[in-house]
C-alpha cells in the first residue's frame, strides 16, 4: 500500500503542475506579424484576438485583397507561436513521464 500512496502523491503533484501550466498558457499573449510588420495581431493564451494593428497605407480600396491576406497570415503566425509556447509549457509538466510521442 505504500507504493499506492506514493503514486497518489505523485498524481496530486502532477495535477498541480498541470493546473499551473494551464494558467500560464491562459495568461500568455503572443504577437503575429505579416507584411514585414505592416499587420500585427495579438492572441491571448486561449486563442482569442486581443489587438490588431494595421499600417494605414494598406487601408485603401486598391489594397483590400492584400490586406485580407496579410491579416490571415498574421493570425496564423500568432497561432503557431501560441501553440509552440503552450507546448513548451506542457513539456515542463510532462518531463520524465513515459508518454507516447505527441501527448
FENRAJO-V946983 format. One line per field, one symbol per residue. psi: psi as a letter, one per 30 degrees, with the letter a starting at -180 (. if undefined). burial: # if it has 24 or more other C-alpha atoms within 12 Angstrom, else .. Layout:
BEGIN
psi=???
burial=???
END
This chain:
BEGIN
psi=feeeeeeeeeeeeeeeeeeeeeeeeeflkkkkllhhgfkkkkklfggkkfkkkkkfffilefgeeeeeeeeeeeeeeeeeeeeeeeeeefefegkfkiklkf.
burial=....................##.##..########..########.#.#..###............#..##.#######.###.##..##..#..........
END
